[in-house]
Amino acid sequence: MTNSAILRQSSLVASKLTRGSTRKVSSTARRANNSAPVRTVYPQNRWSGQIHRRSAVSPLSLSRHLSTFSSSSPSSADVGSSQSFLAGALTAAFVAGVAGCAVLTGAPDQKNVTQSEAAFASFPSLTPASTIADLSENNDEELEDRIDSLPVYSIADVAKNNGKDGSRTWMTYGGMVYDVTDFVPNHPGGSEKIMMAAGAAIEPFWHLYRQHFASDQPMNLMEKMVIGTLCEEDQDKIDEAMEKIAEENDPYDLEPTRHPALIVHSDQPMNAEVPEQMITENYITPPELFYIRHHHPVPYLSEEDVKNYHVTFDLTQYGGKEIEISLADLKKLKKVEVVTTLQCSGNRRSGYNDVKKTSGTSWGQGAVSTAKWGGARLKDVLELAGLDDPFAAEDEGLEYVRFESLDGMKSSITIDKAMNPYGDCILAYEMNGETLPRDHGFPVRLIVPGYSAVRNVKWVSKVELSKYEAEGPWQRGLNYKTLPPSVTDAKSVDIEKMPSMMVGSIFSGITNLDFGKHIDASTAKSYKAGDSIMVKAGGWAWAGK
């Protein structure tokens, strides 16, 4: 995605004023030129990151760049403390997931790590809509006047509204201040993820979590939450820090090459589906045409990383040990092959948009594919790790097997599915008889036939026996819960009590229609609404078990 393509997602506030010939002028430049104040306007997704360098974020470089926030140049104690707070918030956005892995560049200390974040949902307005959104069809002058009339806050003011101790939840982005309090429960990725940016700037988060730029939904929603503007000095510091971060790192720089036939919904992270006419061309989907659903950059492992790769098995709650099982160890176990279909839980979502606007990727019917997976039975690997009596484990309340990915994604299945000799769960290292491609889980992924694809964790790094299902948005977040169709506002239900998506239901799609001799160019006009004709339809169907 080019810079110009990304910038088309700029917010209404930024785009309207930019068209009105208002441009960003730093406060330093204005003082140097002794010019009249000019309203600072920031493209909302400016820091989506398009620097093509093969480098990784490190805590050291972040600390160096973010030290600008602790400088003593401002005289206000409040501003000084806000800089310190902002530095911490920005650092947390990039460093919080160091234990995970998005890009491995060979050196052990060079890891660019991301944590989970789902795209914003386009739910009904949960806070009184700002008149900024209402001015979208009005002239630039009126919109600019409205923005000028908004209160100006410092980052210290924002930091006080971090959702704790009964306070509201504020965030900043692109020079604007937003009150997202009422949206927090509706965040598809779970409230804990959006709260990572509570009381702070969200630029560094969106630099990594670029699914926010895949559509205009996030900004359309945020426009209704605008409550003020951020003081220019604080926004300048955010911009400066983000410039330095972007110059050193692009976490998506080592992405695999994809087949041009795939229909791409977003390329950072990559989300792409199979063209519907190709879904049923082959029962087994060629790996290069298998649909792709990512939340983060694809992990990159050097030859040395692959050589030393292992999966950590933690059976300490069972009374066992924490051990490491290498890829070579997996290959020593009996190899089994399982043919199964994987489907994104949002497949065919776009069809609902004709009735009512939905949130998330607007998939057609191509987020479904079938492959022959080869690897070791999960049951065999767990027994190798020390789980010799699953019934005793279950009696002790250890009902779940939890999985963690190199990119920080977490998911779980029940122990009865994992240990069922007929459950066909495997830790796969092959796809259609060949080594797993990076896009589909290299070097090891979990395969859970009949379950939503989110349970088929790619890039497995850790397996754990637990009394509780996995934590995090992919297991407990709104996006992966089963809710009644009547629920459109998560505030009306207790998300914790809603079941997680597990076994797939019945799904199907029509990929071709044959009207035979009934309708052609010469006879089409002779038919009218209500007439019946014979049509031969072809397509696919899939159900879990």
Residue, then its C-alpha position, 0 to 999 in steps of 0.5 A: m500500500t502506498n503512502s497516497a493510498i494510506l493517506r486517503q483514510s485521513s479523518l474528516v477533520a484533517s481532510k476537510l481542512t487540508r482541502g481548505s489549503t490549511r497545512k501543518v506548520s510546526s510551532t517552532a517554524r511559526r515562531a521563527n517566521n513570526s507568523a500568525p497562528v495557523r491551525t495545526v492539522y494532522p493526517q490521522n493515519r500519518w504514521s502507518g509506516q512506509i519506511h522500507r528498511r530491514s530493521a527491527v524495533s528494540p527497547l534501546s532505540l525506543s528509549r532513545h527516541l522517546s527521551t524527547f518527552s522527558s526534556s525540560s524545555p517546557s516550563s510547566a510542571d504539568v507538561g513535564s509530567s505529561q511528557s514522562f507519562l507519554a514516553g511511558a505510554l509510547t514505549a509500552a505500545f512497542v515494547a509490551g510484547v517483547a516476549g512474543c515475536a513478529v519479525l526475527t532478524g537473526a540476532p536474539d536481541q533484534k525482535n520486533v514484537t506486536q500484540s493483539e489489536a482488532a479493527f474498530a467496529s462501526f457500532p451505533s454511536l455510543t456518545p453524543a455525536s459531535t457536530i464536527a461529523d454533522l458538518s461534513e457536508n458544510n463548507d470548510e470555513e464552518l468546519e474550521d470555526r467549529i474546530d477552533s471553538l473546541p477546547v485545547y488540552s495538554i497531554a497531562d489533561v488527557a493522562k488524567n482521563n485514563g479510565k481509572d478511579g471512575s474517570r473517563t477514557w480519553m485518547t489522542y490522535g493526529g492532534m485531536v482528543y477523543d472520549v472513547t469511554d462508551f466505546v470501550p465495551n464494544h471494541p472487537g478486540g476486547s476492552e483490555k487492548i484498547m485500554m492500552a492507549a487509555g490517557a495517551a496517544i494512539e499513533p504508536f499502536w496504529h503504526l503496528y496495528r494497521q488494520h485500522f487503515a483498512s477502511d474508513q470505519p475507525m475514523n468515521l466512528m472517532e469523529k463522533m467522539v471528538i471533544g477537543t484538540l491537543c496542544e500543538e507542543d505536545q502533538d509536535k513531540i508525538d510527531e517527532a518521536m513517530e518520525k524517528i521510529a518510522e525511519e528506523n523500522d517497518p515491521y511489515d518490511l519482510e512480508p512474503t510475496r502473495h499470489p496476484a489472484l487473491i482479493v486483498h482487503s488489507d495488506q498490512p496486516m495481510n487479509a486476502e480471500v480466494p476469488e469465488q470462481m476459484i474456490t471450487e476449482n480444486y478440492i485441495t486449495p493450492p497453498e499460494l491461493f489459500y486465504i490469508r487472515h493475519h493480525h500482525p506482521v508475519p514472523y520471519l525466522s533466520e536459518e539459525d532461528v529455524k534450527n533452534y526452533h522449539v515449542t515450550f510445553d508447560l504442564t506445571q499445573y498438572g504437576g509436570k515440568e516445562i519442557e521444550i520440544s524441537l521441530a526435530d522432536l516433532k518429526k520423530l513422532k508418527k506423522v499423520e495427514v489430515v484433510t480439513t477446511l479452515q474458514c475465517s469466522g467473518n466469511r461472507r460478512s459483506g452479505y450482511n452489509d446490504v441489510k445493516k452495516t457490519s464491522g470488521t473485514s468485508w469478506g466475500q465468500g472466499a475466506v475458506s480453503t481446504a488443505k492436506w496438513g501433515g504433522a504429529r498428533l497433538k495427543d502424542v506430543l502432549e504425552l511426550a511432554g508428560l500428560d499421561d492421564p488426561f482424565a486425571a487432569e480433567d478431574e483436577g479442573l485442567e479443562y483447557v489446552r492453551f496455545e500461544s503464537l510467535d506474534g502473541m496471539k493466544s487461543s485455546i481448545t478443550i482437553d477432550k478435543a486435544m486428547n481425543p484419538y479421533g479428534d484429528c488435532i495435529l501440530a502441522y509442519e507440512m501443507n499439501g505435502e510441502t513445508l508450511p509456507r510462512d503465511h500459513g504458520f511456518p514452522v509449526r501450526l495447530i490444526v483443529p478440524g471442524y473448529s473456527a479457524v481462529r483456534n488453528v493457531k499459526w506459528v505455535s511457540k507455547v502450549e499450556l495446560s490450564k484450568y481456564e481458557a486462553e486470555g486475550p481478544w482472540q478467545r475472550g474478545l467481542n470479535y470471537k464470541t457467539l452472540p445472538p443476532s439481535v445484539t448490536d451493542a455489546k453494552s447490552v450483554d455480559i461478554e464474559k458470559m458469552p461462549s467463545m467461537m469453537v465448533g463451526s456451524i453449517f456454511s455454504g456458498i454458490t460459486n457458479l450458476d448455469f441457466g442452460k437454455h432457459i435464459d440467453a440474450s434473445t430470451a431474457k426479455s421475455y421473462k418477468a418478475g415471478d416467473s420460475i425457471m430451472v437453474k443449475a447451481g454449484g458451490w461449496a458447503w462446510a460444517g464443523k464437528 
